[in-house]
Every structure is written in C-alpha cells, then in structure tokens.
Amino acid sequence: MTVSYVDSVMFFSIATIFAYGQTSSGKTYTMRGIMESAVTDIYKHIQSNPERKFFIKISALEIYNEVVRDLLKTDSGPLRLLDDPEKGTIVEKLEEETAKDSEHLRHLIGICEAQRQVGETALNDASSRSHQIIRLTVESNLHEYSGCVKSYVANLNFVDLAGSERASQTNAEGTRLKEGCHINLSLLTLTTVIRKLSDGKRFSHIPYRQSKLTRILQLSLEGNARTAIICTMSPALSHVEQSRSTLSFASCAKKITNFAQVNMIVSDKQLVRQLQKEVAKLEAELYTPNPYASSNTNVILLEKEMQIKKMEMEMEKLKHERDLAKAQLDELRQKMEQDKLGLVPFESSPRRVAKCLTFSGQSRNPLRKSSTVPSMLVNEIRKLEQLQVLLGEEANKALEVLQKEVACHRHGNQDAAQTIAKLQAEIKEVRAVRSLTTEAYARNVVKYHKVGTNLKDEITRLHSQGKTIANLEEQLENVQKSLDKLIMSLPSYTLSTNTAPKSSKTFNKRKMVPLTPTGNVNIPHLIRPPCSPLSSSSRMVLESEVENMNPDENHTNSMVVTPSKSEDSVDVSSREGTPGYQRSNSVNMKKMQNMFQNAIEENVRSIKAYVTELKERVAKLQYQKQLLVCQVLELESNEIAGYEEASETDENLNDFHKSLETWNSIFQEQMQQIIKLWDICHASLIHRTQFYQLFKGDQADQIYIEVELRRLCWMQKQFASAGDPHNEHSGDELSLSLSSK
Ligand SMILES: Nc1ncnc2c1ncn2[C@@H]1O[C@H](COP(=O)(O)OP(=O)(O)OP(=O)(O)O)[C@@H](O)[C@H]1O
C-alpha cells in the first residue's frame, strides 16, 4: 500500500493516510510502520528516477486540545490556521525542514514523535493525547526537451489520530478528561464530515471549520486527494461498541469518492528564475568573447572569403571563355557571310583552295565533294594568272636574249641563215602572243577589282585564254624545232658527229634533257660569257686568254674545230702581210672561231632547254586552268541541285577538322611517292632540300605537292620511254626545277 501511495505522492498532489480507531487499538504502531515504509519507498523512487531532481521536506504538527503546535520546534507556541485561496487551509509559521536523505528524514520524524503529547491512561500506557499530522512535501523538477522546467509538488500526509475513548473505560479525570473531550469532539466533527461526504451532499455545507482537524484535512477529504483510512479495532469483547462505531465510520468513509488529479504544476517562479539564469548566461557569453570560439569564427570567415575569391576567379575565367567563344562565333559568322558574298581572301581558307586544286585524276577526298565556294575558285584563278604573268615575263626576257643571240650568228651557211630568220619570226610571234595575254590579264584584274566576281565571266575568259595559251604552246613548239634545226646546222655539230663519238653521245644526251640544270630560270646566267663575238669586252678577254695558251693546246683545238668560210675569209683579209705573221694569225683566228662556236652551241642549247621548260610550264598552267573550269562547273551543278554548302557553322567546323586529318594522311602518302620518284629520276639533293624546306605539310601547299608528283610521274615516263635512266643519265643533267613555285 505504501508503494502505491508513494507513487501517488510522486504524481498526485495530495495523498493522505490516517488511522482511525479507539484508543490502544494500535493506530500509532501502524502509522509508524507505514511512515517507515513510505520513507524507504520514496528514496527508492528517487534513485530510480535520476532525470528528475527531488526535494523532500517535512513538516509536522499536532492538534492538542484544539491548539496547533509545531512538532519540529521544541518551544512551539500555538499556530494559527490561515485560509489560502489556492492551497486551502495552511498553518501559519509551520516549520518545514528539508530532509537531506532517508536517515535524516527518519530522524526528523523521530523528533516529531518525541514532541507529541503522550499520556498514560487506563487502557494505554503511552496513549496519544493529540492528533498528529506529519506532512512530507515532495518537489521534483523535470527538464523537458522544449527547455521548459516543470515542477511537481505533492503532499503525503500521515495522520495519527488520537483514539476515541470513553471516560468510563479510561477512568480519565482532570486533564485527561479534558483531553478526551477535545479528542472526541474533533473525531465527532470528522465523522460528521465523512458522513456528509458519503451521503453525496458534496455541495451542501460540510462543517470543516468546526474543528481544526477537519479544517486541516479538508483538501484530503473533499476529493482532490487520494485518501486511505486505516481503521483499527480491539478484539476485546468489552470494546464491541467502539468497534461497531469504528466500522460505521469506515462504512461511511468508504462511500466517499475522490477525484484525484495529476499534479503537474509548473512553478512560475521557478520557471522565471530558470529563464533568468539562462538569459544571464547567454548575456555573459555574448559580452565576454571566448577566444577559442572567436578564433574558430575567424578561421571560418577566412575560409569563406577564400571560397568566395575562388568562385569569383572561376566566374571571371568563365566570362573570359564565354567572351572568347562569342568573339570566335561572331568571326566565324562574319566569315560565313563573306563566303556567301565571295569576299574571303585566298589565304584565309586554305582548305577550300586545296579543294579547288585537287586533281581529278587522283582519289577524291570527301572535302572536295561539292563544297567549293565561288570566291575560292576565283582567287585560285587569280593566283594562277599571276604565275602566268611571271612566266610571261621570264619568257620575254629569254626571247630577247634569244633574238639577240640569233642576230649575232648570221654568219653560218645558207640553211642556218634561213633557220635563224624563221626563228626570229617565230620569236616575234610568240612575244606578240605573250603581250596579248598580259594585256588581257591586266584588263581582267582591273575588272575584278572594280566589278567583283562573276564565275561565268571567269569561265568565258579562261576559255578565251585557253586558246591563247594553246597558241603559245604551238609557237614555243615551233621555236623549239627551229632551235633543233639550228643546232643541227652548226659546223661543230657535223664535225663532232663524224669525228668524236664521245662528244656526239654527250650532245644527244643534252638534247633529250628537257629542263635546265638550275631550279629557277635565270636568264642572264643562261648565256655563257663569250655570248657574242661582237662584244668588245668578251673579245679582249678571249684574246688575252688565247695569247697565254700553250701552242700545243692551241694546235689540238684547231684540229677539232672547223671554222666556217665566212669567219675564215674575214680573218685572213684583215691580216694580210708577212707569211709568219699570217700563219700565226690564221691559227689564232681558228682558235677564236672554235671558241665562239662552242659558246654559240652552248647558248643555243641552253635557250632550247629553257624553251622546253617554258613549254612544259605553259602546259601545266593550261591543265590547272582546265581543272579550275571543272571545279566551277561542278560548283554550279551543285548550286542548281539546291545544295547549300557550308550553311551550318558546326558542319563546317567538323569538315575542317576532318579535312585536316585527311590532308595529313594524304600528305604523308604523296611525300612517300615523291621520295620514290626522286630516287628514280635522280633528283638533286639541293632540289630535295629546297622542297622539304618549302613544303612542310601545310594544306595550302597541296597544289605544289600534286604538281611535283605529276612532274615526277612525267619524268618517270620519259625515262622509261628512253631506256634505263641509270645508264644514260647522270649528275646535274637530271636535276629538277621547281618552276611551278
Ligand atoms: N499489531 C501489533 N502487534 C503487536 N503489538 C501491538 C500491535 N498493535 C499495537 N500493539 C501494542 O499495543 C499497544 C497500544 O498500541 P498503540 O499505542 O499503537 O495504540 P493506540 O491506538 O495508538 O492508542 P492510543 O490511541 O491511546 O494512542 C502498544 O504497546 C503497542 O505496542
């Protein structure tokens, strides 16, 4: 029972246990046992609930002859009862002690019992002469998750009533009788209150105030408390009437129904106090900076600032990349618009130039597939025409030299004179063709810069130029034939073919070589120093050389060379005199004539080789122009078919990257072929070195790679038709020139 009531103390506001019965029936004995068990159970409960903080307080009073006294004070006077609207009847100045532990509590309880009024009667040696009320107040604080502090306050009342007694049985007199009267009166009031409460007249008048006992126990009796009444009885037959009265009291008390409520009282004062403590603590932390906490805060702030700076740098970088990409996109769009308008310079789009100049006889790469832009073609045409102009200038210079040279050699036989006359006429005609071609180009260039690009006009113009170039080729062919005839008519040729097989072989070998030994044709170097016997400077040099020669060598030379009749007659007529002088003069003149003849032969052969080269270059130019015409026609057919080439920037970029990869592979393959053909054609080391230095794989150089390849193929065919080149040709005579560059 005590455990149940101890639990009630912990959760209910008021719990009251009191003992009622006649004197000497064992009330005090029972309540002592109950209080001992209660103390033990209370502290067990405290130990099992460490999350709550408990405060055990004890107060004790006795009502002796309707006087309330404090049992915890040795010199306590009468105490007044006060009525509190919340707490009910309270005892003024009642001492309340806080128990430190269970032993302390027991000690305090012992003090209370010692202070109680006890008297000897006939029935009980230590009869209790007052009502004793020991109140244990249990406070507990609970910290909830919300931070709110709740306080529970409960009261456990142990009431040991004085025993009802009959004076006849106790033989009380004097003081004991007076004490008995007060005891019976207060017990009578208690019985009346219990009876009225048991009758269900809760809201009727309950005479609590008729005795101090009922006033103090009012809260325990009227229903807000859990109340237990222990009724003690004596088994003696003489106490039957008292026992019946006790049972009647118990029967009435049993009918009373209380409405106990959970006592969850939040102490506002304690709550305010707790909150004030929290506020003070926070203020102290706020105004007293913690160095450890501030250092951590500084570190965190520094890290955040670094992160912000890093993010700002990344943002700037992204902005820069965005602006760069935007600029590139704008530039690409601008180029695309210019492409559509045909205004892109030649150098800005080497890929497309490469497309234009890919030979149709070779494997067609995907780049060339109908992606040619008109402006690219026109630009390429212009470039070829520039090469043509340069070629024409070189041809003019060479023809001037050739004309002078031919004019200087009117002293041969009749056939040679006719050949030279015919050659002069052909040279004039060729120069006339060249001048017409140059003028037409100049007009077209002016038209191009003024009007712009018109592909159809360009094609028409190229066709007309094709006729002119064809005429030029034909005229060069005639000049070449005349030169061959002139060489055949030279006296040294006839003599050498009859008397010197070795010289004849060398001459034939030179005759078959179509190209000059040097790479780029340099007209002043074509002609040897003794280019003309009319040159006074050369004449003086030759005479001094002849005078210093060994006579044997001069004689040998005179036996090899046979001077012409005209030369011989001129020299003899100018030196008529003494026979010795005449004889020596005749020998010297023969030597000089021999030297001039050699120089003439050399120069004519050089001019013939150059004319041959001119013819080859003109043929190449013609081929390239025809190729361009094919490209233009292909472009027009694609445009008619509605193919919009290079309309999407992304596709162009992809094509560009693919073209680079494709071109790299093509370049490697073509270079390998060129190297093989160099070996076959015995290309000079100088030529190979120059070629390597000039063309390192740039896509814009595709035309030159292909020209070189075609030239070498042509050379290989020539060698194959003439026999084994290793046996018939050697040294510089097989060197190649980069005439297309
Ligand atoms: N259950 C019990 N077992 C043994 N002895 C008991 C028991 N109950 C009571 N006594 C004894 O009976 C005597 C009277 O008991 P007690 O003083 O407790 O009676 P009481 O009802 O308080 O009397 P009073 O009203 O006069 O104070 C005591 O000496 C006590 O030791």
PDBQT file of the ligand as one rigid body, heavy atoms in Angstrom, charges set to zero:
ROOT
HETATM    1  N1  LIG A 801      -0.019  -5.255  15.681  1.00  0.00    +0.000 N 
HETATM    2  C1  LIG A 801       0.516  -5.180  16.866  1.00  0.00    +0.000 A 
HETATM    3  N2  LIG A 801       1.418  -6.108  17.241  1.00  0.00    +0.000 NA
HETATM    4  C2  LIG A 801       1.992  -6.054  18.432  1.00  0.00    +0.000 A 
HETATM    5  N3  LIG A 801       1.748  -5.147  19.319  1.00  0.00    +0.000 NA
HETATM    6  C3  LIG A 801       0.862  -4.167  19.022  1.00  0.00    +0.000 A 
HETATM    7  C4  LIG A 801       0.197  -4.162  17.769  1.00  0.00    +0.000 A 
HETATM    8  N4  LIG A 801      -0.606  -3.094  17.702  1.00  0.00    +0.000 NA
HETATM    9  C5  LIG A 801      -0.455  -2.475  18.907  1.00  0.00    +0.000 A 
HETATM   10  N5  LIG A 801       0.394  -3.095  19.694  1.00  0.00    +0.000 N 
HETATM   11  C6  LIG A 801       0.765  -2.650  21.038  1.00  0.00    +0.000 C 
HETATM   12  O1  LIG A 801      -0.374  -2.188  21.661  1.00  0.00    +0.000 OA
HETATM   13  C7  LIG A 801      -0.123  -1.098  22.476  1.00  0.00    +0.000 C 
HETATM   14  C8  LIG A 801      -1.028   0.062  22.101  1.00  0.00    +0.000 C 
HETATM   15  O2  LIG A 801      -0.786   0.418  20.857  1.00  0.00    +0.000 OA
HETATM   16  P1  LIG A 801      -0.898   1.895  20.274  1.00  0.00    +0.000 P 
HETATM   17  O3  LIG A 801      -0.286   2.798  21.143  1.00  0.00    +0.000 OA
HETATM   18  O4  LIG A 801      -0.363   1.899  18.961  1.00  0.00    +0.000 OA
HETATM   19  O5  LIG A 801      -2.442   2.139  20.341  1.00  0.00    +0.000 OA
HETATM   20  P2  LIG A 801      -3.156   3.405  20.002  1.00  0.00    +0.000 P 
HETATM   21  O6  LIG A 801      -4.322   3.074  19.210  1.00  0.00    +0.000 OA
HETATM   22  O7  LIG A 801      -2.232   4.343  19.362  1.00  0.00    +0.000 OA
HETATM   23  O8  LIG A 801      -3.565   4.056  21.367  1.00  0.00    +0.000 OA
HETATM   24  P3  LIG A 801      -3.842   5.492  21.646  1.00  0.00    +0.000 P 
HETATM   25  O9  LIG A 801      -4.990   5.898  20.883  1.00  0.00    +0.000 OA
HETATM   26  O10 LIG A 801      -4.182   5.556  23.066  1.00  0.00    +0.000 OA
HETATM   27  O11 LIG A 801      -2.646   6.229  21.337  1.00  0.00    +0.000 OA
HETATM   28  C9  LIG A 801       1.302  -0.725  22.264  1.00  0.00    +0.000 C 
HETATM   29  O12 LIG A 801       2.041  -1.103  23.344  1.00  0.00    +0.000 OA
HETATM   30  C10 LIG A 801       1.698  -1.499  21.081  1.00  0.00    +0.000 C 
HETATM   31  O13 LIG A 801       2.990  -1.925  21.218  1.00  0.00    +0.000 OA
ENDROOT
TORSDOF 0
